[in-house]
Amino acid sequence: MEYLHTMVRVTDFDQSLDFYCGKLGLVEMSRIVNDKGRYTLVYLAAPGDAEAARKTKRPLVELTYNWDPEAYTGGRNFGHLAFAVDDIYATCAKLQKAGVTINRPPRDGYMAFIRSPDNISIELLQKGEAKAPAEPWKSLPNTGVW
């Protein structure tokens, strides 16, 4: 068995690409536009996985945009995506500056949660050992759900 990808349905294609690529920093690896099926698929990789993804087509996040509006609730979503980051504090500061709400701040220097425009939870984990708790993060409360 091999892990291939995780599919996330998105409701606003441009807003989602801005979030996943422009703010979170994922790299677009390929795109499929299916006029007959009325959908677009975009495959993304974390920058550190991009070279491997070019060769193996994994690990990837697949954004699925169905052209006809549809509400996605209940069992059509899932728990969360998780990414390891070099510096949890710098990553959260960059995201916050870009307008992303840090729902679960990295108070412990190790873990944070944010949400995509379609309310998909994304866990950010510090690579290696946790950083020492530091302000402003260690005093910030949770915001919303994560």
Backbone as CSV, one residue per row, in Angstrom:
resi,resn,N_x,N_y,N_z,CA_x,CA_y,CA_z,C_x,C_y,C_z
1,MET,0.842,-1.173,0.000,0.000,0.000,0.000,0.890,1.239,0.000
2,GLU,0.488,2.265,-0.764,1.217,3.519,-0.814,0.234,4.674,-0.652
3,TYR,0.635,5.676,0.112,-0.183,6.878,0.262,-0.037,7.725,-0.995
4,LEU,-1.162,8.170,-1.563,-1.121,8.959,-2.787,-1.442,10.430,-2.559
5,HIS,-2.663,10.707,-2.084,-3.047,12.093,-1.885,-4.266,12.191,-0.974
6,THR,-4.541,13.424,-0.556,-5.745,13.752,0.194,-6.550,14.708,-0.668
7,MET,-7.836,14.456,-0.838,-8.682,15.328,-1.640,-9.508,16.224,-0.738
8,VAL,-9.528,17.511,-1.084,-10.310,18.503,-0.366,-11.204,19.200,-1.382
9,ARG,-12.506,19.190,-1.148,-13.421,19.922,-2.022,-13.410,21.393,-1.625
10,VAL,-13.346,22.271,-2.622,-13.307,23.705,-2.362,-14.467,24.385,-3.071
11,THR,-14.958,25.476,-2.504,-16.110,26.160,-3.074,-15.741,27.422,-3.849
12,ASP,-14.607,28.027,-3.545,-14.149,29.215,-4.272,-12.727,28.921,-4.730
13,PHE,-12.591,28.606,-6.006,-11.325,28.148,-6.572,-10.191,29.162,-6.359
14,ASP,-10.420,30.421,-6.725,-9.368,31.436,-6.609,-8.985,31.695,-5.157
15,GLN,-9.974,31.776,-4.296,-9.709,31.999,-2.871,-8.919,30.831,-2.287
16,SER,-9.255,29.618,-2.688,-8.559,28.434,-2.179,-7.114,28.382,-2.673
17,LEU,-6.890,28.685,-3.950,-5.516,28.713,-4.462,-4.697,29.786,-3.762
18,ASP,-5.308,30.946,-3.513,-4.598,31.994,-2.774,-4.206,31.501,-1.387
19,PHE,-5.124,30.812,-0.715,-4.831,30.306,0.622,-3.742,29.235,0.594
20,TYR,-3.969,28.161,-0.177,-3.041,27.027,-0.150,-1.681,27.358,-0.760
21,CYS,-1.657,28.133,-1.845,-0.382,28.458,-2.512,0.178,29.795,-2.037
22,GLY,-0.630,30.843,-2.110,-0.148,32.178,-1.768,0.192,32.375,-0.308
23,LYS,-0.606,31.805,0.575,-0.393,32.020,2.009,0.309,30.850,2.678
24,LEU,-0.176,29.633,2.446,0.419,28.458,3.094,1.715,28.050,2.408
25,GLY,1.861,28.361,1.121,3.121,28.110,0.428,3.216,26.802,-0.334
26,LEU,2.076,26.094,-0.516,2.131,24.866,-1.304,2.409,25.205,-2.768
27,VAL,2.911,24.223,-3.509,3.316,24.403,-4.898,2.372,23.605,-5.795
28,GLU,1.852,24.274,-6.842,0.989,23.565,-7.791,1.844,22.637,-8.640
29,MET,1.471,21.348,-8.656,2.215,20.339,-9.403,1.545,20.022,-10.733
30,SER,0.216,19.992,-10.760,-0.503,19.727,-12.006,-1.952,20.169,-11.847
31,ARG,-2.610,20.259,-13.022,-4.003,20.709,-13.041,-4.741,19.944,-14.133
32,ILE,-5.964,19.531,-13.820,-6.831,18.862,-14.787,-8.132,19.647,-14.835
33,VAL,-8.509,20.104,-16.023,-9.776,20.789,-16.230,-10.641,19.859,-17.072
34,ASN,-11.790,19.456,-16.525,-12.673,18.529,-17.212,-13.980,19.246,-17.542
35,ASP,-14.075,19.724,-18.794,-15.274,20.462,-19.215,-16.523,19.585,-19.170
36,LYS,-16.412,18.357,-19.621,-17.568,17.456,-19.656,-18.068,17.154,-18.234
37,GLY,-17.151,16.882,-17.324,-17.525,16.593,-15.938,-17.775,17.837,-15.103
38,ARG,-17.412,19.008,-15.643,-17.609,20.299,-14.980,-16.872,20.384,-13.647
39,TYR,-15.573,20.050,-13.686,-14.751,20.172,-12.483,-13.304,20.476,-12.871
40,THR,-12.575,20.986,-11.886,-11.138,21.233,-12.020,-10.449,20.586,-10.829
41,LEU,-9.358,19.886,-11.103,-8.524,19.294,-10.057,-7.161,19.976,-10.095
42,VAL,-6.666,20.360,-8.927,-5.327,20.923,-8.820,-4.585,20.108,-7.767
43,TYR,-3.402,19.631,-8.135,-2.582,18.840,-7.220,-1.459,19.714,-6.682
44,LEU,-1.338,19.747,-5.356,-0.369,20.592,-4.673,0.578,19.746,-3.839
45,ALA,1.790,20.264,-3.631,2.767,19.604,-2.760,3.384,20.654,-1.850
46,ALA,3.803,20.211,-0.690,4.589,21.079,0.182,5.931,21.331,-0.503
47,PRO,6.520,22.519,-0.335,7.780,22.810,-1.016,8.850,21.742,-0.797
48,GLY,8.938,21.210,0.408,9.933,20.183,0.705,9.643,18.838,0.064
49,ASP,8.426,18.652,-0.430,8.038,17.402,-1.090,7.937,17.544,-2.601
50,ALA,8.130,18.761,-3.127,7.880,19.024,-4.545,8.737,18.161,-5.466
51,GLU,10.015,18.022,-5.173,10.891,17.228,-6.040,10.444,15.767,-6.071
52,ALA,10.160,15.201,-4.913,9.685,13.813,-4.862,8.338,13.682,-5.562
53,ALA,7.474,14.679,-5.393,6.150,14.627,-6.008,6.246,14.680,-7.535
54,ARG,7.237,15.385,-8.065,7.422,15.414,-9.524,7.724,14.017,-10.065
55,LYS,8.450,13.249,-9.292,8.857,11.906,-9.724,7.792,10.853,-9.444
56,THR,7.171,10.932,-8.271,6.292,9.850,-7.818,4.811,10.187,-7.853
57,LYS,4.485,11.472,-8.064,3.096,11.955,-8.021,2.494,11.841,-6.623
58,ARG,3.326,11.866,-5.595,2.867,11.848,-4.209,3.966,12.324,-3.283
59,PRO,3.715,12.750,-2.082,2.395,12.989,-1.478,1.829,14.326,-1.960
60,LEU,0.547,14.342,-2.159,-0.109,15.520,-2.717,-1.411,15.837,-1.992
61,VAL,-1.806,17.101,-2.109,-3.136,17.538,-1.719,-3.867,17.824,-3.023
62,GLU,-5.026,17.217,-3.197,-5.836,17.452,-4.392,-6.976,18.387,-4.033
63,LEU,-7.004,19.551,-4.667,-8.145,20.447,-4.517,-9.124,20.118,-5.633
64,THR,-10.356,19.819,-5.268,-11.396,19.520,-6.244,-12.395,20.665,-6.244
65,TYR,-12.526,21.298,-7.402,-13.482,22.387,-7.555,-14.562,21.948,-8.534
66,ASN,-15.764,21.705,-8.027,-16.910,21.368,-8.865,-17.556,22.676,-9.300
67,TRP,-17.724,22.851,-10.593,-18.203,24.115,-11.135,-19.626,24.440,-10.716
68,ASP,-20.435,23.435,-10.490,-21.805,23.662,-10.047,-21.811,23.716,-8.524
69,PRO,-22.358,24.799,-7.943,-22.318,24.954,-6.480,-22.937,23.770,-5.731
70,GLU,-22.293,23.429,-4.632,-22.759,22.337,-3.778,-22.266,22.609,-2.359
71,ALA,-23.105,22.346,-1.364,-22.695,22.502,0.036,-22.032,21.209,0.499
72,TYR,-20.885,21.328,1.155,-20.158,20.154,1.647,-20.235,20.133,3.164
73,THR,-20.940,19.151,3.710,-21.089,19.042,5.155,-20.951,17.585,5.576
74,GLY,-20.948,17.379,6.870,-20.959,16.028,7.429,-19.827,15.162,6.951
75,GLY,-20.157,13.991,6.457,-19.164,13.009,6.063,-18.400,13.345,4.798
76,ARG,-18.697,14.476,4.164,-17.980,14.844,2.943,-16.735,15.664,3.258
77,ASN,-16.413,15.831,4.522,-15.155,16.464,4.895,-14.398,15.503,5.800
78,PHE,-13.359,15.951,6.443,-12.548,15.041,7.240,-11.870,15.808,8.358
79,GLY,-10.974,15.153,9.104,-10.319,15.751,10.260,-9.437,16.937,9.942
80,HIS,-8.225,16.713,9.444,-7.334,17.827,9.135,-6.161,17.377,8.272
81,LEU,-5.504,18.355,7.671,-4.225,18.155,6.995,-3.150,18.528,8.010
82,ALA,-1.957,17.969,7.889,-0.869,18.316,8.797,0.412,18.535,8.003
83,PHE,1.131,19.607,8.362,2.394,19.941,7.716,3.438,20.247,8.784
84,ALA,4.660,19.729,8.590,5.787,20.082,9.450,6.391,21.368,8.901
85,VAL,6.759,22.288,9.786,7.335,23.572,9.377,8.667,23.784,10.083
86,ASP,9.552,24.545,9.438,10.881,24.805,10.009,10.817,25.668,11.257
87,ASP,9.907,26.645,11.285,9.802,27.570,12.425,8.330,27.885,12.643
88,ILE,7.737,27.271,13.645,6.304,27.418,13.916,5.920,28.869,14.175
89,TYR,6.779,29.604,14.869,6.465,31.003,15.165,6.520,31.872,13.912
90,ALA,7.546,31.708,13.110,7.671,32.490,11.869,6.542,32.148,10.901
91,THR,6.192,30.875,10.809,5.111,30.461,9.918,3.792,31.076,10.352
92,CYS,3.484,31.018,11.632,2.226,31.589,12.129,2.206,33.107,11.963
93,ALA,3.338,33.760,12.184,3.405,35.216,12.008,3.153,35.587,10.543
94,LYS,3.751,34.843,9.636,3.561,35.090,8.197,2.101,34.900,7.810
95,LEU,1.491,33.820,8.275,0.097,33.549,7.964,-0.826,34.617,8.561
96,GLN,-0.547,34.985,9.793,-1.357,36.002,10.463,-1.259,37.336,9.719
97,LYS,-0.056,37.695,9.280,0.141,38.930,8.520,-0.629,38.893,7.205
98,ALA,-0.817,37.692,6.634,-1.561,37.522,5.385,-3.069,37.453,5.614
99,GLY,-3.509,37.617,6.865,-4.939,37.628,7.159,-5.532,36.308,7.591
100,VAL,-4.683,35.305,7.838,-5.163,33.996,8.279,-5.306,33.999,9.806
101,THR,-6.440,33.553,10.307,-6.660,33.449,11.750,-5.917,32.225,12.280
102,ILE,-5.161,32.403,13.334,-4.482,31.282,14.001,-5.465,30.788,15.059
103,ASN,-6.227,29.741,14.730,-7.278,29.262,15.617,-6.736,28.657,16.904
104,ARG,-5.664,27.930,16.800,-5.003,27.355,17.975,-3.550,27.822,17.888
105,PRO,-3.205,28.901,18.619,-1.840,29.427,18.565,-0.813,28.404,19.077
106,PRO,0.434,28.537,18.636,1.483,27.596,19.059,2.020,27.924,20.452
107,ARG,1.143,27.903,21.439,1.542,28.239,22.813,2.645,27.336,23.331
108,ASP,2.668,26.092,22.874,3.650,25.115,23.339,4.919,25.106,22.480
109,GLY,4.980,25.985,21.466,6.145,26.018,20.590,6.209,24.846,19.633
110,TYR,5.114,24.096,19.529,5.139,22.887,18.717,3.968,22.760,17.738
111,MET,2.754,23.125,18.163,1.573,22.845,17.351,0.671,24.064,17.253
112,ALA,0.142,24.283,16.034,-0.850,25.327,15.789,-1.882,24.777,14.816
113,PHE,-3.052,25.396,14.799,-4.086,25.046,13.835,-4.609,26.309,13.169
114,ILE,-4.864,26.193,11.872,-5.516,27.233,11.096,-6.631,26.544,10.307
115,ARG,-7.435,27.339,9.582,-8.492,26.763,8.749,-8.443,27.400,7.365
116,SER,-8.752,26.579,6.364,-8.796,27.052,4.980,-10.076,27.853,4.766
117,PRO,-10.225,28.501,3.607,-11.474,29.215,3.326,-12.706,28.301,3.350
118,ASP,-12.509,26.993,3.159,-13.622,26.036,3.218,-13.698,25.337,4.566
119,ASN,-13.049,25.907,5.581,-13.066,25.411,6.959,-12.420,24.049,7.141
120,ILE,-11.437,23.719,6.312,-10.647,22.510,6.517,-9.574,22.853,7.558
121,SER,-9.498,22.070,8.625,-8.482,22.301,9.645,-7.113,21.883,9.126
122,ILE,-6.125,22.726,9.398,-4.753,22.443,9.000,-3.872,22.569,10.234
123,GLU,-3.196,21.475,10.552,-2.305,21.423,11.703,-0.893,21.752,11.237
124,LEU,-0.234,22.646,11.951,1.153,22.996,11.686,1.980,22.495,12.858
125,LEU,3.016,21.705,12.565,3.855,21.117,13.609,5.307,21.551,13.417
126,GLN,5.943,21.951,14.498,7.347,22.327,14.475,8.201,21.102,14.158
127,LYS,9.086,21.218,13.158,10.014,20.121,12.865,10.943,19.947,14.064
128,GLY,11.225,18.704,14.403,12.143,18.427,15.513,11.533,18.764,16.861
129,GLU,12.372,19.231,17.749,11.931,19.576,19.111,11.090,20.842,19.119
130,ALA,10.213,20.933,20.103,9.395,22.132,20.279,10.290,23.325,20.592
131,LYS,9.874,24.497,20.136,10.560,25.735,20.497,10.129,26.115,21.912
132,ALA,10.927,26.913,22.572,10.563,27.399,23.904,9.317,28.271,23.780
133,PRO,8.351,28.122,24.700,7.170,28.985,24.647,7.590,30.456,24.626
134,ALA,6.939,31.238,23.751,7.317,32.641,23.591,6.093,33.490,23.285
135,GLU,6.184,34.738,23.672,5.139,35.709,23.350,5.296,36.150,21.894
136,PRO,4.241,36.542,21.241,2.901,36.716,21.799,2.098,35.432,21.858
137,TRP,2.682,34.357,21.333,1.932,33.113,21.151,1.496,32.443,22.441
138,LYS,2.356,32.420,23.456,2.019,31.636,24.651,0.846,32.212,25.434
139,SER,0.498,33.479,25.201,-0.627,34.090,25.917,-1.906,34.160,25.106
140,LEU,-1.844,33.809,23.836,-3.037,33.924,22.990,-4.017,32.780,23.213
141,PRO,-5.296,33.092,23.325,-6.309,32.042,23.469,-6.674,31.445,22.115
142,ASN,-7.372,30.337,22.138,-7.911,29.753,20.917,-8.963,30.697,20.348
143,THR,-9.120,30.663,19.028,-10.111,31.471,18.339,-10.961,30.547,17.486
144,GLY,-12.266,30.551,17.721,-13.147,29.689,16.941,-12.865,28.218,17.207
145,VAL,-13.056,27.397,16.203,-12.822,25.967,16.314,-11.652,25.590,15.424
146,TRP,-11.052,24.460,15.744,-9.918,23.997,14.945,-9.932,22.507,14.855
